[in-house]
Amino acid sequence: MTPARGDHEARRTEVSEAVWRVLSTRGFEALTLRAVAAEMGATTGLLTHYFPSKKALLAHALELLDRRSQERPRRLVPADGGPPPAAGLARLRAALLDILPLDGAGRAGNRIWVGSWDVALADPELAEAHAARYARSRRVLAECVVDAQRLGELPAGPGAEGLAAGAQSFVLGLVVQALFAPGEFPAERQVELLDAYLAGLAAA
């Protein structure tokens, strides 16, 4: 008998939680149908009802990771319900800070993202999905840049898309440095480096 839709969605949620636990504790290299089934206390046969292949499971894992990243409290929308950062450069700064591994949750999420790069690069479809996610992030940053240029906080000459791409590249590089050398790049230094980068943009 075909499961009711509610049961189906509940099971997918259960699978998603198991995928997340495998990712957060063992990384992408350990993400297999067998590992997720064991995490659920289920059989691989049950799991293949929802994900017929490891590639389907990987695609779901990346979607889940993206969704969790989007749903977690963000500096653009403070968790305490206070006002969002001011427009312009302050908003751009908040968006970039939100990418960095400044706390435990940020470090865990970024470790999983960086671990996913190898998986995505090995598969054109997964790579395309990753590229789309980074493009979406650049669009958000570009909107912040346009606003900062309108307010005179950033020079009006350079294209917003180029500045957004440069800012994204800077913070992603800083993410890698902080993950591999956390002692050299604690949260305070990450913030200092970002502020120096933004000051350079404003003074250009």
C-alpha positions in Angstrom: 0.0 0.0 0.0 1.3 3.4 -0.9 2.1 5.5 2.2 -0.1 8.5 2.8 1.4 11.9 1.8 1.8 12.9 5.5 3.6 9.7 6.3 5.8 10.1 3.2 6.8 13.7 4.2 7.4 12.6 7.8 9.7 9.8 6.6 11.5 12.2 4.3 12.0 14.5 7.3 13.4 11.6 9.3 15.8 10.8 6.5 16.8 14.4 6.2 17.6 14.5 9.9 19.7 11.3 9.6 21.5 12.8 6.6 22.3 15.9 8.6 23.7 13.9 11.6 26.0 11.9 9.3 27.2 15.1 7.6 27.8 17.0 10.8 29.7 14.2 12.6 31.5 12.4 9.7 31.4 14.6 6.6 30.5 14.0 3.0 33.0 11.3 2.5 31.0 9.1 5.0 27.6 9.9 3.4 26.3 6.6 2.0 22.9 5.0 1.8 24.1 2.4 4.3 25.4 5.1 6.8 22.1 7.0 6.7 20.1 3.8 7.0 22.1 2.8 10.0 21.7 6.3 11.5 17.9 5.8 11.2 17.9 2.2 12.5 16.4 1.2 9.1 17.3 -0.9 6.1 18.9 0.4 2.9 15.8 -1.0 1.1 13.6 1.4 3.0 16.0 4.3 2.1 16.1 3.5 -1.6 12.3 4.0 -1.7 13.1 7.7 -1.2 16.5 7.9 -2.8 17.2 5.4 -5.6 20.9 6.2 -5.8 23.7 7.7 -3.8 23.7 10.7 -6.3 20.0 11.4 -5.4 21.0 11.2 -1.7 23.9 13.6 -2.3 21.7 16.1 -4.1 19.2 15.9 -1.3 22.0 16.5 1.2 23.2 19.6 -0.6 19.6 20.9 -0.8 19.2 20.2 3.0 22.4 22.0 3.8 21.4 25.0 1.7 17.9 25.1 3.4 19.4 24.9 6.9 21.9 27.6 6.0 19.0 29.8 4.8 16.7 29.1 7.8 19.2 29.7 10.6 19.2 33.1 12.3 21.0 35.6 10.2 22.6 38.9 11.0 20.4 40.6 8.3 17.4 39.6 10.4 18.6 39.6 14.1 17.3 36.7 16.2 16.4 39.0 19.0 13.8 40.8 16.9 15.7 44.1 16.9 16.1 46.3 13.8 18.1 44.9 10.9 21.5 46.5 10.1 21.3 49.9 8.5 21.3 50.0 4.8 24.3 50.2 2.6 27.8 49.2 3.9 26.5 48.1 7.3 24.1 45.7 5.5 26.9 44.4 3.3 29.1 43.9 6.3 26.4 41.9 8.1 25.8 39.7 5.0 29.5 38.9 4.8 29.9 38.3 8.5 27.0 35.8 8.2 29.2 33.6 5.9 32.2 33.4 8.2 32.7 30.6 10.8 32.5 32.9 13.8 30.9 30.5 16.2 30.2 26.7 16.6 27.3 26.6 14.3 29.1 28.6 11.7 32.2 26.4 11.9 30.1 23.2 11.6 28.1 24.5 8.6 31.2 25.7 6.8 33.1 22.4 7.4 30.3 20.6 5.7 30.1 23.1 2.8 33.9 22.9 2.2 33.6 19.1 2.4 30.9 19.2 -0.2 33.1 20.9 -2.8 35.0 17.8 -3.8 31.7 15.9 -4.2 30.1 18.7 -6.3 33.2 19.1 -8.5 33.1 15.5 -9.5 29.5 15.7 -10.8 28.3 18.3 -13.4 24.8 18.4 -12.1 25.8 18.9 -8.5 28.4 21.4 -9.6 25.7 23.4 -11.4 23.5 23.4 -8.3 26.5 24.7 -6.2 27.2 27.4 -8.8 23.6 28.5 -8.7 23.8 28.8 -4.9 26.9 31.0 -5.0 25.3 33.1 -7.8 22.3 33.7 -5.6 24.6 34.8 -2.7 26.4 37.2 -5.1 23.0 38.7 -6.1 22.3 39.5 -2.5 25.7 41.0 -2.0 25.3 43.0 -5.2 22.1 44.5 -3.9 24.0 45.6 -0.7 26.8 47.1 -2.9 24.3 49.1 -5.0 22.7 50.5 -1.8 26.1 51.4 -0.4 27.0 53.2 -3.7 23.7 55.1 -3.6 24.6 56.3 -0.1 28.1 57.3 -1.2 29.7 54.7 1.1 31.3 52.9 -1.8 32.7 54.4 -5.0 30.1 54.6 -7.7 32.4 53.7 -10.6 33.0 49.9 -10.2 30.2 47.6 -11.2 28.2 46.2 -8.2 28.5 42.6 -9.6 32.3 42.8 -9.7 32.5 44.2 -6.2 30.1 41.5 -4.9 32.1 38.8 -6.6 35.3 40.1 -5.0 33.7 40.3 -1.6 32.4 36.8 -1.9 35.8 35.5 -3.0 37.4 37.3 0.0 35.2 35.8 2.6 35.3 32.3 1.1 39.1 32.4 1.2 38.9 33.6 4.8 36.5 30.7 5.6 39.1 28.2 4.3 41.9 29.9 6.3 39.8 29.9 9.5 38.9 26.2 9.1 42.4 25.0 8.6 44.1 27.4 11.1 41.5 28.3 13.7 44.2 29.3 16.1 45.5 31.9 13.7 42.1 33.0 12.6 39.8 33.3 15.6 36.5 35.1 15.2 38.0 38.5 16.3 40.7 38.3 13.6 38.2 37.3 11.0 36.1 40.4 11.8 39.2 42.6 11.8 40.3 41.3 8.4 36.8 41.8 6.9 36.6 45.3 8.3 40.0 46.1 6.8 38.8 44.7 3.4 35.7 46.8 3.5 37.6 49.9 4.5 39.8 49.4 1.5 36.8 49.2 -0.8 35.4 52.4 0.7 38.7 54.3 0.3 39.3 53.1 -3.3 
